[in-house]
Amino acid sequence: MRRLWLIFAQAVTISVAALFVVSSLRPDWLATESNGSAPTIVQLREAAPAPAPAAASTATRASYADAAARVLPSVVFIATSKDVRTPRNPLLDDPIFRHFFGDRLDNRPERRSSGLGSGVIVSGDGYILTNNHVVESADDIEVSLNDGRTFHATEVGRDPESDLAVLRIGSDDPLPAITFAQPDSLSVGDVVLAIGNPFGVGQTVTMGIVSALGRSQLGINTFENFIQTDAAINPGNSGGALIDTNGHLVGINAAIFSRSGGSLGIGFAIPTSLAREVMEQIIRNGTVTRGWIGVEIQEMTPELAESFGLADDRGALIAGVVRDGPADDAGMRPGDVLLAIDGRTIDGPREMLDIISRLQPGSHNGFHVRRSGREFDLAVVIGTRPARATARIE
């Protein structure tokens, strides 16, 4: 009996020693369950397992080649140039200098300043949509198509406040016009392609997603409603096309946020809803006419609402009124808060600016305002927005 006890004690001692050695040197051996998987520490939400891959013969690869091929002929390269006189030498204003040298040095040579950009053919008869800053002040505009043809373009009209311009080229054959996407068809997260001619290297397609919609108050344009995307947009892409995966135009590439001059993944495009409205006015009238009432507007903050003794911060604050302007004639006063226009609620200055700009000059419209805690309606005859008006004077 004693012999069996000694054998049992020795076996237990050896087992404990073996367990100690294993736990010190290879603890993972002890942490493995019978099915070979590590124990769960935190319960996580995991996506369903991906389906088994199909056979190599039937495997497909995501590609946007069809959308790009459909649009590439409609995106053009724009080269502009203008004459710039060299600065006058200040010595030419010195009477003593002119006494000895006369006017011989006053023949200031002219040099050519050039610019590059992109554009989009929007109709088969030669209308092209681009950015205002691409063609602004240009003396000569040359348009190059994807098939190698070049044309001299004429300016139909420009709208600096939305940074859009319309050009036209003449061709004996119908030109490849782009297809516009349906309004409000774009959502955050949608894949988009930016097409243009960055740095003049040639037509280029970049891919990204829609990062945000309705970006405003960036200080780029007076009227801002940008699509933000991380598709690479670089100098030269301005005026080019932003398209969806079906090859439909959703925006006109306009600007980038950059500290280095190159793309940092924050680009902005003008949505087709705004671009089409401006384009049609330019083609029809040669210019864009917008409504105007002559007020200075300000954001209504909780602090301002409290100082005015108001229960909430709805609407837009009228900070100033232009003398003899439409608002002044209607009886609007500084300190009034505009709550609605023709029944459409005003949430802030930007919405007020957009709504008033779309009103027809000469039309009579109802403005619902609040003054000293009392709400009432004013009938305002809409005026025409001056060319040099700012976003703060509407």
C-alpha angles and dihedrals in degrees: 000000000000089000091054091049091052090050091050093048092049091049092051091047092051092047093051090048091050091048091051093050093048093047090051100044105027110019090159088072089064095043093059119101125216092267092052097246126124115251117260114255100178125019106238132187105243131186118251113270113273114254117259111276116258121244115287091249092061100035115124131203125216109246138166094200094116093052092046094047090051093054105033094084090054096055115082137193116239123203119185133187138182137181116254122187116221116248117272115256108247090219088070088071091058109099092210092051092048090048090062101033103026117195096322093111095044093085096103110195120230122232132197119245115201135196137188132213146133138252142189127235105229101176137029092239093066111271113148127194119210142141122292092228090058095062103021113133092357118153094195130024122194122188122201120197126213091252092059100259118134130204138182107239130211123214113245095183146312136223111199093183092065095026093237132131137178124218131181133211129188122234133166090219127056112266125231104262122198123239117241119227120237114271115267091010093126125089134183108271096031116135114247135180124218115210125189146102107280115198088348093282093129139273110328136184122206128180133217142129135265103268097184143344132221097026110177142155090056094128093236100110137004091241110044129176101142132182108224116212139168092218105122111265116178136171106297093036090086110118093019128123130277106197138179125237090272091060095252122141113251100163150357113244107241118158147355135215106231140152093192103039092253133092116291095176096269111104131156132214131186108241118241091240089069096032093054093049092051093042094053092050092049093049092046100041107010090241142045120256118200136181121255136181102180107245135133109231132203136185113264107229128186088251093054091045090053092048090052091048093244124153094223142011098243121144134011125300118237101222096174142003125215110237113252091003124133093267092048091050090051093053101256114154137195109270094037116128116220110218105170144000116212089339095310111125118237114220098175148334095287094055090045091052093050095047095047092046089058094052116105113250110247094027123124114235135178117240117194109209139174122221125175091343094309123111124209143147129257126196109224126190105216118234131203117271111246116239093241098044117131132220090257094054107059 
